[in-house]
Structure formats: structure tokens, C-alpha cells
């Protein structure tokens, strides 16, 4: 890591302070930026997320995506936590805090709305930002893409039934425009751009050019992350200042949920002896949230000024600092995991171009060794 990356926590803290400060000083500017939306997805934030995602998409190798099926443990772990555990633990924590712990401080009607917003966050696992967290932990790009893609496919069918069950709403309407637009904007578009760029670089300069170009973009990716933090906190600066107690009360169970789900996923990955480049993204995708979808549903069901909308917004605010702390923890503990897949699951198959750069003997090296042996004989 360079000096800039090593002090990322400092830059994020400054970005949070800058966002709140600018949001209070020039709220009109942030209002105009916030209004630049398509299907509840902010276009400026989308561009910044593209900057963060693009370097990882450069590393996706279509020929190696099929290798994911030989290592299903990571996918099974991700999907089990996202759909069989996370929504229900979030609902349980929301009820525990707002029906019991906070019962004397929050009116029942408001408490119900906060619970609803937190449930919506719990039923909406991440689509976009997980690529950023995977990139920061040097996650396997092919496996991360497979995890996100399968998760999104399940999301289409499972979100409404699970959210409706936990909210007690029988006619919950999924904002399909937001769901489809988010998948297209945060997965399809950057993936297409990454594959096109990769293909061009491989044809022109060879495999090494892809890694070199991705490394050059690393600083750009982090700058995109910091600008995203400034915008997110700038959008909600007035809410943070006007309702600090409510923000804190919502944040506490959300923090417990985030760290608890990560501990479960990361610990399970260690027990399963997954390689680190699969284990880290598998734990991150369950911890992070699809906040665009959660916010959109909260607003449509309960209104823009509702407690449900506020709860989903608090989820947005704590996500980046929380996830960066988990990225830091994961990078410090990568020695807990085997470097390569173990057991019966084979490692990813290298392409012919990669094989010539790898450490294992290639066909050419074997042929040269044979000729040398015959010469000595």
C-alpha cells in the first residue's frame, strides 16, 4: 500500500466532516445533486461508484467464470447468510431495540417505522459496493461477480415475499424500475466496459498491460470512494444535526447487525477453509446493503419524511465507515485462510497467456527440460 491508501481511514473521516459541513453551508447545491436521479438511483453517485468498480471489472476473465462451479462453498455461504439468516436477525434486533430497549424513549408509531426501515435494509443485500470492498481486499473478481449475479437473481424473486412477511404487508410493491436500473447501472455497464477495455489491452499490449492499467486506476477508485462519502453525508447533513439522537439510536442495532453478520460469514468461511480471495467477498456481500432499493421501498410505503426512510438513510451513512473497518480487519487476518482452494475443489484454470507468466511449469518449460535431459544423456 502507498501512503495515500494506508491513511484511508483519515481521509474518510475528513470526507465525512467535509460532507456534513458543506451540506450545512451550501444545502442548495446538494439538493440539486440529489435531484439528479433515475429510478431512485442518484446518477452522480452512480458515476462515482463506476470509478470504484471499474478496476475490478478489468480483472474479470470470462473464460475463468466457469471455474466457480468447482468451488460452490463460497456461493452457498453467501446465499445462506443473505436469505436464511440476515433478514431475520435484522428484524429481531429492530424489535429488541425499538420495542423494548428504546420503548420509553420512542413513541410506538415512530418505533414501528424505524423497525420497518431496518427490516428493508436487512432484506436488501449489496449489489454495487461489494465490488469496491472485494477490490480493496484483492478478492477474486470472477467469484465476486458470480456471487453478486446469483444474489441479484434471487433478489428478484425473494425480496418481496420476505420483506412482506417481516413487515406484515401483503401487497408490497417492488420498485422494479429501481431494481432493474441498479443491476444494469452497477453490474452490467461497468462489466461491459471492463471486458471491452481488457480485450483491447490484451490484443495491443499483452496480459501485463491489464494489471498495470488497473494499478494506475487504484488512486482514482479511492478518490471516487471519498467523493461518494462527501455526497452521502452532505445529502443528510441537516438530518444528522437536527436528529442526532434518533440517528444514533438507529445506528446502534445496525452496527451490531453489520459486525455480527460479518463475524458469522467470515468465521464460517474460515471453518470451511475457503481461500481468502473468496472468503472476504463472501463475508462482505452479506454485511453490505442494497441501500438504493431499501430507500426506494421505504419512501413508497411510508413517505419521504417517515421514520422508515430515515432508518434506511442511517444505513447508508454507517455503511462506508463500517465496511472500511471490516476491509482493514480482513486484510490484517488474511493469514487465517489458505492462499489457494483446498480439498477436492480445484484451483481456477489459468489461461494460456497467464500460464506463461505463472510459477508452475508450462508446456514450453517442460519441453525445454526434456531437451536438456536428452542432451545430457
PyMOL commands that set and color helices and strands:
alter all, ss='L'
color gray80, all
select helices_A, chain A and resi 3-6+8-25+27-34+43-57+62-70+73-101+108-122+130-136+141-167+176-205+207-216+218-235+237-242+244-271+276-287+291-302+307-332+334-336+352-355+363-376
alter helices_A, ss='H'
color red, helices_A
select strands_A, chain A and resi 37-38+41-42
alter strands_A, ss='S'
color yellow, strands_A
deselect
rebuild
show_as cartoon
